[in-house]
Amino acid sequence: MLEKKFNFYLANQDELVQKYNGKHIVIVDNQVVGSYNSHADAYENAKQTYPLGKFLIQLCTPGSGDYTQTFHTRVIINKTQMDTDK
């Protein structure tokens, strides 16, 4: 369910950034129903109107930096070791 809301954000990101850049927007049923200066404000207002799971809060900024995370590790996984752990 949240995937559809996020896909709406991605499909309309450029237009949304022009209107809501830097704001935390609340998305319900493929429309923006609110914009706030903080995630906490967006959450507090959205949960008063919509049940949890019905809305998505997304920081509206250009690019993918605010919804993409990259993790790096120096751990090496040895397949042989994994097979013997079974």
N, C-alpha and C positions, 0 to 999 in steps of 0.2 A: 504494500500500500504506500509506504513512504517512497518507494522507488519511482512510482508515477509522479509524485510531487517533485522529486529531485530531477527527474527527466524534464518536467515542465520548466524548472529553473534553468537547466542546461540549454534547452531549446530556445529560451527567451532571455538568456543571460545578458546579452548586449543591450537589449531594450530596458531590462530591469535595472542594469547598472546606470544607465542614463538618468533614470528616475529616482533610484534608491541607493546610489553609491555610498558605501560605508555604513549602511543601516542593516539591522537584523530584521529580515522580513518574515512574515508568517504566511505560509501557503496552504490553502485549503481548496480542494476541488479545482485545481488548475487556475487559481487566481490568488493574487496577493490581497490579504484581508487586513494587514496591518504592517507598519514599519516602526522600528524602535531604535533607540540609541544603544541599547545593551541587550544581550541575550536574556538576562534576568527579567528585564521589563517585558520583552516579547513573550517569554514563557508565562509570566504571571498573568498577563492580559489574555493570552490565548487559552490557558487552561480554565479560565472563568467562563469561556464561551463554548469551547470545543473539548470533547473527550480526548484523553491521551491516545496517541496513535492516529488521530484524525488530522493533525496539522504537522507541518514541517517548519522549523526555524532555520533560516539560512542567512549567513553573513553575505551581503550582496557586494561583491567586489569584482573587478575584471580579472580574467585569467583563472587558473585552476589552483592557485596557492592556498585558498581558504577551504578547499574541500579535498585536497590531496595530501597524503602523508607518505614520506619515504623513510624506511627504517634501514639502518645499516648495522651489521654485526660482524664481529671478527671470529665468530664461532664457525668451525668447520665440522660438518656432519659426515661421519665415516659410515658409508652404507654397510660395510662389514660389521661394524659395531651395532648398528641398528638391527641387523638380522639376528645377532646373537642375543639381543635384549628381548626377543619375542618369547 
